Amino acid sequence: MLEVRDLHTYYGKIHALKGISFHVNRGEIVTLIGGNGAGKTTTLHTVSMLIKPRSGGVYFNGRPLHELPAHEIARLGIAHVPEGRRIFPEMSVLENLEIGAFNVTDKRAIAERIAHVFDLFPRLKERVRQQGGTLSGGEQQMLAVARALMQEPELILLDEPSMGLSPIFVETIFDIIRTLNQHGKTILLVEQNAHMALGIAHRGYVLQTGTIILEDKAAALAANEAVRKAYLGEN
């Protein structure tokens, strides 16, 4: 579904991504793990064309994304849930969801999608009229994911979904990711919590200073001694 080929991305003169290549098959959860500054978030921003690559290509179902402006990407079936959630804090839960369906004109379809995300996130249904900024961190993360689902995407880019959450909400968010995948969503996951990410992913890539240094099935990465020492906190 997604193919990244020899991608080079810069911030000014800083060479952030140094020729990375990877792929995501339909129906997979693929995770990118690595330390701070490894290039994980930059990778997602480049896939969704929030940052244009200097060279290399990004292909979604064979279509070159690097030839398109960022606002066209969502229409193709890619939803990006950014780090920090980025909900609209002064808008209600319902209004945030409606904005997620910005490219849908059929009111019945919008209502059906809202009903679907409320089935997945009953806590949001309880807070439908509440301002987004008054929700807890975990609830805001749920809202950010739910808003992305309003596009009915084929591919979801998830950036640090567990950041800043209590342990119980971390478990909840990863259960939601697993459920979304079981419902047919393909997911590219960036996550600082490598233990949790490798626990639900099918495959993974390890990034280090803008380069992929290791790739394997998630279970193999979780058992890899170097990965365990560097990213899973084991001695």
C-alpha positions as CSV (number, residue, x, y, z in Angstrom):
1,M,0.0,0.0,0.0
2,L,2.7,2.4,1.0
3,E,6.2,2.5,-0.4
4,V,9.0,4.9,0.5
5,R,12.0,4.9,-1.8
6,D,15.4,6.4,-1.0
7,L,13.9,9.4,0.8
8,H,16.0,12.4,1.6
9,T,14.5,15.2,3.7
10,Y,16.1,18.3,5.0
11,Y,15.4,21.0,7.6
12,G,17.3,23.9,6.0
13,K,20.9,22.5,5.8
14,I,20.2,19.7,8.3
15,H,19.9,16.3,6.6
16,A,17.1,14.7,8.6
17,L,16.3,11.6,6.5
18,K,19.3,10.0,4.7
19,G,17.9,7.8,2.0
20,I,15.4,5.7,3.9
21,S,13.3,3.0,2.2
22,F,10.5,0.9,3.6
23,H,7.1,-0.4,2.8
24,V,3.7,-1.0,4.5
25,N,1.5,-3.8,3.2
26,R,-2.3,-3.6,3.2
27,G,-3.7,-4.7,6.6
28,E,-0.4,-4.4,8.5
29,I,0.6,-2.4,11.6
30,V,4.2,-1.3,10.9
31,T,6.1,0.6,13.6
32,L,9.0,2.9,13.4
33,I,11.1,3.0,16.6
34,G,14.2,4.9,17.6
35,G,15.5,7.5,20.0
36,N,14.7,11.2,20.0
37,G,15.9,12.9,16.9
38,A,16.0,9.6,14.9
39,G,13.7,11.0,12.2
40,K,10.5,9.2,13.1
41,T,8.2,12.2,13.1
42,T,10.0,13.6,10.1
43,T,9.2,10.4,8.2
44,L,5.5,10.7,8.9
45,H,5.5,14.4,8.0
46,T,7.2,13.6,4.7
47,V,4.8,10.8,3.9
48,S,1.9,13.2,4.3
49,M,3.8,15.9,2.5
50,L,3.8,18.4,5.3
51,I,7.5,18.4,4.5
52,K,8.6,18.0,0.9
53,P,11.5,15.6,0.4
54,R,14.6,16.8,-1.3
55,S,14.8,13.6,-3.3
56,G,13.3,10.1,-3.3
57,G,9.7,9.0,-3.6
58,V,6.6,8.2,-1.6
59,Y,4.0,6.0,-3.3
60,F,0.5,5.2,-2.1
61,N,-1.2,2.4,-4.0
62,G,1.3,3.1,-6.7
63,R,0.5,6.8,-6.9
64,P,3.4,9.3,-6.3
65,L,2.5,11.4,-3.3
66,H,5.6,13.5,-3.6
67,E,4.1,15.1,-6.7
68,L,1.0,16.3,-4.7
69,P,0.3,19.2,-2.3
70,A,-0.4,18.1,1.3
71,H,-4.1,18.9,1.2
72,E,-4.6,16.4,-1.6
73,I,-3.2,13.5,0.5
74,A,-6.2,13.1,2.8
75,R,-8.5,12.8,-0.2
76,L,-6.6,9.7,-1.3
77,G,-7.3,7.8,1.9
78,I,-4.5,8.7,4.3
79,A,-5.1,10.2,7.7
80,H,-2.4,11.7,9.9
81,V,-2.8,11.8,13.7
82,P,0.0,14.1,14.7
83,E,2.1,14.2,17.8
84,G,0.4,16.2,20.5
85,R,-3.0,15.4,19.2
86,R,-3.7,18.9,17.8
87,I,-7.5,18.9,18.4
88,F,-9.4,22.2,18.3
89,P,-9.7,22.9,22.0
90,E,-12.5,25.5,21.9
91,M,-14.7,23.3,19.7
92,S,-16.9,20.6,21.0
93,V,-16.2,16.9,20.5
94,L,-18.9,16.8,17.8
95,E,-17.5,19.9,16.0
96,N,-14.0,18.3,16.0
97,L,-15.5,15.2,14.4
98,E,-17.4,17.2,11.8
99,I,-14.2,19.0,10.8
100,G,-12.7,15.5,10.3
101,A,-15.3,15.0,7.6
102,F,-14.4,18.2,5.8
103,N,-14.4,16.5,2.4
104,V,-17.7,14.7,2.8
105,T,-20.8,16.5,1.5
106,D,-23.4,13.7,2.3
107,K,-24.9,14.6,5.7
108,R,-26.2,11.0,6.1
109,A,-22.7,9.7,5.6
110,I,-21.3,12.1,8.2
111,A,-24.0,11.0,10.7
112,E,-23.2,7.3,10.0
113,R,-19.5,7.9,10.5
114,I,-20.1,9.8,13.8
115,A,-22.2,6.9,15.0
116,H,-19.4,4.5,14.1
117,V,-16.7,6.4,16.0
118,F,-19.0,6.7,19.0
119,D,-19.3,2.9,18.9
120,L,-15.5,2.7,19.0
121,F,-15.2,5.5,21.6
122,P,-18.2,5.5,23.9
123,R,-16.4,7.9,26.2
124,L,-16.5,10.5,23.5
125,K,-20.3,10.0,23.0
126,E,-20.7,10.8,26.7
127,R,-18.8,14.1,26.1
128,V,-20.3,15.0,22.7
129,R,-21.0,18.6,23.7
130,Q,-17.9,19.1,25.8
131,Q,-15.1,21.4,24.6
132,G,-12.1,19.5,23.3
133,G,-9.7,21.4,25.5
134,T,-11.5,20.3,28.7
135,L,-11.0,16.6,28.0
136,S,-8.3,14.6,29.6
137,G,-5.1,13.7,27.7
138,G,-6.4,10.2,26.9
139,E,-9.7,11.5,25.8
140,Q,-8.1,14.1,23.5
141,Q,-6.0,11.3,22.0
142,M,-9.2,9.3,21.4
143,L,-10.8,12.4,19.8
144,A,-7.7,12.9,17.5
145,V,-8.0,9.3,16.3
146,A,-11.8,9.5,15.9
147,R,-11.5,12.7,13.9
148,A,-9.0,10.9,11.6
149,L,-11.5,8.0,11.2
150,M,-14.1,10.5,9.9
151,Q,-12.2,10.5,6.6
152,E,-12.6,6.7,6.4
153,P,-8.9,6.3,5.6
154,E,-7.2,3.3,4.2
155,L,-3.9,4.2,5.9
156,I,-3.5,5.9,9.3
157,L,-0.3,7.6,10.3
158,L,-0.1,7.6,14.1
159,D,2.6,9.8,15.8
160,E,3.3,9.1,19.4
161,P,-0.2,8.2,20.5
162,S,0.8,7.3,24.0
163,M,2.8,10.4,24.8
164,G,1.9,12.0,28.1
165,L,-0.9,9.5,28.9
166,S,-1.4,7.6,32.2
167,P,-0.6,3.9,32.0
168,I,-4.3,2.9,31.9
169,F,-4.9,5.2,28.9
170,V,-1.8,3.8,27.2
171,E,-3.3,0.4,27.4
172,T,-6.6,1.7,26.1
173,I,-5.0,3.5,23.1
174,F,-3.1,0.4,22.1
175,D,-6.3,-1.7,22.4
176,I,-7.9,0.8,20.1
177,I,-5.1,0.6,17.6
178,R,-5.4,-3.2,17.6
179,T,-9.1,-3.0,17.1
180,L,-8.8,-0.6,14.2
181,N,-6.4,-3.0,12.5
182,Q,-8.8,-5.9,13.0
183,H,-11.4,-3.7,11.3
184,G,-9.2,-3.5,8.2
185,K,-7.2,-0.3,8.8
186,T,-3.5,-0.3,7.8
187,I,-1.4,1.6,10.3
188,L,2.1,3.2,10.3
189,L,2.9,3.8,13.9
190,V,5.6,6.0,15.4
191,E,5.9,5.3,19.1
192,Q,8.5,6.1,21.8
193,N,7.1,3.1,23.9
194,A,8.9,0.5,21.8
195,H,7.7,-2.3,24.0
196,M,4.1,-1.5,23.4
197,A,4.6,-0.8,19.7
198,L,6.4,-4.1,19.0
199,G,3.7,-5.9,21.0
200,I,1.0,-5.0,18.5
201,A,2.9,-4.5,15.2
202,H,3.5,-7.0,12.5
203,R,6.8,-5.6,11.4
204,G,9.1,-2.8,12.5
205,Y,12.0,-0.6,11.4
206,V,14.6,0.9,13.7
207,L,15.7,4.5,12.8
208,Q,18.9,6.1,14.0
209,T,19.9,9.6,13.0
210,G,17.8,9.5,9.8
211,T,18.9,6.1,8.7
212,I,17.1,2.7,9.0
213,I,19.6,0.4,10.7
214,L,17.4,-2.6,11.2
215,E,14.1,-4.1,10.0
216,D,12.4,-7.3,10.8
217,K,9.2,-8.9,12.1
218,A,8.1,-7.2,15.3
219,A,8.5,-10.3,17.4
220,A,12.1,-10.7,16.1
221,L,12.9,-7.1,16.9
222,A,11.5,-7.5,20.4
223,A,13.8,-10.5,20.9
224,N,16.9,-8.8,19.4
225,E,19.4,-8.2,22.1
226,A,20.6,-4.8,20.7
227,V,17.0,-3.6,20.4
228,R,16.2,-4.7,23.9
229,K,19.2,-2.9,25.3
230,A,18.8,0.3,23.3
231,Y,15.0,0.7,23.2
232,L,13.3,-1.6,25.7
233,G,15.3,-0.5,28.7
234,E,17.0,-3.8,29.4
235,N,20.6,-4.2,30.5
